[in-house]
Amino acid sequence: MSLSLERAGLVFIGESAQVAVPQRAASVVEGNLVAAECNVQPPLRSVHTSGFPEVLDRLGISVFVTTYQAGKLVILRVDQGVLQTHFRSFNRPMGLAVDGDRLAVGTALEIWEYHNLPVVARKLPRPQAPSYHDACYLPRRGHVTGDVQIHEMAWSDHVLWFVNTRFSCLCTLDPIHSFVPRWRPPFITALAPQDRCHLNGFCLMDGKPAFVTALGETDTEGGLARQQKGRRHFDQDCH
């Protein structure tokens, strides 16, 4: 999952690391060196096309990418024409959504919400220009969803929508429940943790879910597996 931020310079502060993405550069500061040294992992490798840094530089943006295989949120930014990557560890991150000063990351068992506090950004070290950091996202809330295989996410006003792949539905959150089912494909006859059609993507139109994507029109736990050889990706109007 990838996400482009219109604001070029930002700071992302998590539980054990601080990732600073400035206007044209960024840096990473480990918040727990002892834990980092005790949990040494093989270095991650990334490649990119030669023109990618120029695109980010011209648009003045940074890009966030989630990879559940490596358990990382990857921050891509340009520093003096060179693409640099910074990594923040999460438990199987997939869904990602941003809206103004809010950022949400969907992981294996919970959704983490971060908010931008510009006043904090102004107090951070400024190795270059005074505008080196123009945003600072701090963790503000975590919501336990359980293992629902969160995929696509999007904000609509103050409501966070997300794809609940395991239960084959679109959901929102409330303070009491793990999730609130709001819509499911018409061919899904029951709310069950069976990943019946591998619902995985959706988009909003006028602030409401308009279309979804899935890997099959099956309604049984094993139905999708039986269709793997000839599976297809289909779109569903959810009006």
TANOR-V397081 format. One record per residue. N is the residue number from 1. RES is the residue in one letter. PSI is psi in degrees with one decimal (none if undefined). NEAR is the number of other ideal C-beta (glycine too) atoms within 10 Angstrom. Layout:
[[N & RES & PSI & NEAR] [N & RES & PSI & NEAR]]
//
This chain:
[[1 & M & 135.4 & 20] [2 & S & 157.8 & 11] [3 & L & 129.8 & 17] [4 & S & 131.7 & 13] [5 & L & 126.1 & 20] [6 & E & -34.8 & 10] [7 & R & 124.4 & 16] [8 & A & -39.7 & 20] [9 & G & 127.5 & 24] [10 & L & 164.9 & 26] [11 & V & 133.6 & 25] [12 & F & 114.0 & 27] [13 & I & 121.9 & 20] [14 & G & -158.5 & 18] [15 & E & -34.2 & 12] [16 & S & 2.8 & 14] [17 & A & 154.6 & 18] [18 & Q & 125.4 & 18] [19 & V & 118.0 & 23] [20 & A & 124.0 & 24] [21 & V & 95.2 & 31] [22 & P & -173.1 & 25] [23 & Q & -44.2 & 19] [24 & R & 1.9 & 19] [25 & A & 174.8 & 18] [26 & A & 165.8 & 24] [27 & S & 162.4 & 19] [28 & V & 130.6 & 16] [29 & V & 117.7 & 13] [30 & E & 132.7 & 12] [31 & G & -12.2 & 12] [32 & N & 84.5 & 12] [33 & L & -34.6 & 10] [34 & V & -46.9 & 8] [35 & A & -38.3 & 11] [36 & A & -41.3 & 14] [37 & E & -32.0 & 9] [38 & C & -16.3 & 8] [39 & N & 60.3 & 10] [40 & V & 128.3 & 7] [41 & Q & 153.8 & 11] [42 & P & 142.8 & 6] [43 & P & 144.7 & 6] [44 & L & 146.3 & 11] [45 & R & 139.3 & 6] [46 & S & 149.8 & 11] [47 & V & 156.9 & 5] [48 & H & 160.7 & 11] [49 & T & 154.0 & 9] [50 & S & -27.6 & 7] [51 & G & -3.2 & 9] [52 & F & -46.7 & 14] [53 & P & -39.1 & 19] [54 & E & -37.3 & 13] [55 & V & -47.8 & 13] [56 & L & -40.7 & 20] [57 & D & -41.8 & 18] [58 & R & -39.9 & 10] [59 & L & -16.4 & 13] [60 & G & 43.5 & 14] [61 & I & 164.1 & 18] [62 & S & 159.8 & 25] [63 & V & 133.0 & 19] [64 & F & 135.3 & 24] [65 & V & 133.0 & 17] [66 & T & 143.8 & 22] [67 & T & 108.0 & 18] [68 & Y & -25.1 & 18] [69 & Q & -41.9 & 6] [70 & A & -9.5 & 16] [71 & G & 42.6 & 17] [72 & K & 146.9 & 19] [73 & L & 119.7 & 24] [74 & V & 127.8 & 19] [75 & I & 121.1 & 22] [76 & L & 128.7 & 22] [77 & R & 165.6 & 29] [78 & V & 133.0 & 25] [79 & D & 106.3 & 16] [80 & Q & 45.5 & 9] [81 & G & -1.0 & 9] [82 & V & 130.6 & 10] [83 & L & 128.8 & 19] [84 & Q & 146.7 & 16] [85 & T & 139.6 & 17] [86 & H & 145.3 & 20] [87 & F & 136.9 & 19] [88 & R & 127.4 & 22] [89 & S & 132.9 & 16] [90 & F & 165.0 & 22] [91 & N & 97.3 & 11] [92 & R & 62.9 & 17] [93 & P & 140.6 & 25] [94 & M & -68.4 & 22] [95 & G & 146.6 & 24] [96 & L & 133.6 & 20] [97 & A & 140.2 & 21] [98 & V & 143.7 & 22] [99 & D & 104.0 & 13] [100 & G & -116.2 & 10] [101 & D & 12.1 & 13] [102 & R & 139.9 & 16] [103 & L & 131.3 & 25] [104 & A & 138.7 & 22] [105 & V & 121.7 & 28] [106 & G & 128.6 & 30] [107 & T & -167.8 & 20] [108 & A & -38.7 & 17] [109 & L & -6.9 & 15] [110 & E & 168.7 & 18] [111 & I & 127.2 & 22] [112 & W & 133.7 & 20] [113 & E & 131.4 & 18] [114 & Y & 146.9 & 20] [115 & H & 145.2 & 14] [116 & N & 129.8 & 20] [117 & L & 92.0 & 17] [118 & P & -30.3 & 13] [119 & V & -32.8 & 7] [120 & V & -39.5 & 15] [121 & A & -37.1 & 21] [122 & R & -18.7 & 14] [123 & K & -4.2 & 10] [124 & L & 156.6 & 17] [125 & P & 141.0 & 9] [126 & R & 88.8 & 13] [127 & P & -16.6 & 10] [128 & Q & -118.2 & 12] [129 & A & 160.1 & 12] [130 & P & -25.3 & 7] [131 & S & 24.1 & 14] [132 & Y & -41.0 & 21] [133 & H & 125.9 & 25] [134 & D & 2.1 & 17] [135 & A & 151.8 & 20] [136 & C & 114.6 & 23] [137 & Y & 118.8 & 24] [138 & L & 145.0 & 15] [139 & P & 130.6 & 15] [140 & R & -24.4 & 12] [141 & R & 144.9 & 12] [142 & G & 135.9 & 14] [143 & H & 122.1 & 17] [144 & V & 118.0 & 9] [145 & T & -19.6 & 22] [146 & G & -177.2 & 13] [147 & D & 89.4 & 11] [148 & V & 3.5 & 22] [149 & Q & 60.8 & 21] [150 & I & 130.1 & 29] [151 & H & -114.9 & 20] [152 & E & 145.1 & 22] [153 & M & 153.8 & 22] [154 & A & 144.1 & 21] [155 & W & 140.6 & 17] [156 & S & 105.1 & 15] [157 & D & -118.7 & 7] [158 & H & 13.6 & 7] [159 & V & 130.9 & 11] [160 & L & 117.4 & 21] [161 & W & 148.4 & 22] [162 & F & 156.1 & 25] [163 & V & 120.5 & 29] [164 & N & 89.9 & 26] [165 & T & -37.9 & 23] [166 & R & -34.7 & 20] [167 & F & 7.4 & 24] [168 & S & 50.0 & 27] [169 & C & 166.5 & 21] [170 & L & 140.5 & 23] [171 & C & 162.3 & 23] [172 & T & -175.3 & 15] [173 & L & 155.7 & 19] [174 & D & 167.4 & 10] [175 & P & -16.2 & 5] [176 & I & -45.6 & 6] [177 & H & 160.4 & 12] [178 & S & -39.6 & 17] [179 & F & 161.7 & 21] [180 & V & 108.3 & 13] [181 & P & 130.1 & 14] [182 & R & -25.9 & 15] [183 & W & 146.3 & 18] [184 & R & 155.5 & 21] [185 & P & 145.6 & 19] [186 & P & -22.3 & 9] [187 & F & -7.5 & 14] [188 & I & 116.2 & 20] [189 & T & -10.8 & 12] [190 & A & 151.6 & 10] [191 & L & 103.3 & 12] [192 & A & 146.2 & 14] [193 & P & 66.3 & 14] [194 & Q & 0.8 & 18] [195 & D & 60.0 & 21] [196 & R & -30.6 & 27] [197 & C & 3.7 & 25] [198 & H & 57.6 & 20] [199 & L & 130.1 & 28] [200 & N & -22.5 & 17] [201 & G & 158.1 & 15] [202 & F & 165.5 & 23] [203 & C & 154.6 & 13] [204 & L & 149.5 & 13] [205 & M & 121.8 & 10] [206 & D & 36.9 & 6] [207 & G & 6.3 & 12] [208 & K & 148.7 & 12] [209 & P & 131.1 & 19] [210 & A & -42.5 & 13] [211 & F & 149.5 & 14] [212 & V & 162.9 & 23] [213 & T & 150.9 & 17] [214 & A & 172.9 & 25] [215 & L & -1.6 & 18] [216 & G & 158.7 & 21] [217 & E & 56.3 & 17] [218 & T & 154.6 & 22] [219 & D & 22.0 & 17] [220 & T & 156.9 & 13] [221 & E & -38.2 & 12] [222 & G & -1.1 & 10] [223 & G & -44.0 & 15] [224 & L & -39.4 & 21] [225 & A & -36.6 & 13] [226 & R & -18.8 & 12] [227 & Q & 5.8 & 15] [228 & Q & -37.6 & 9] [229 & K & -36.1 & 5] [230 & G & 31.9 & 7] [231 & R & 155.0 & 14] [232 & R & 156.1 & 9] [233 & H & 125.3 & 11] [234 & F & 157.5 & 13] [235 & D & 147.3 & 12] [236 & Q & 125.7 & 15] [237 & D & 124.9 & 8] [238 & C & 24.6 & 18] [239 & H & none & 8]]
//
